[in-house]
């Protein structure tokens, strides 16, 4: 069985932004510059939305449970 933990895209974007601004990684001059890059999927790990779409194909599969971070906290 597989548990797929997904996160709110807004929270993911903010997390990635702060992660990118660590030493040794390419950084962005502003949030706006980063956000445009995030939305276009040109960040290191690719498009977060493409990732969600791929998992969405299995949402009704009996061996896969998709849960959001917020649901997990509850």
Secondary structure, 3 states (H helix, E strand, C coil): CEEEEECCHHHHHHHHHHHHCCCCCCCCCCHHHHHHHHHHCCCCCCCHHHHHHHHHCCCCCCCEEEEEHHHHHC
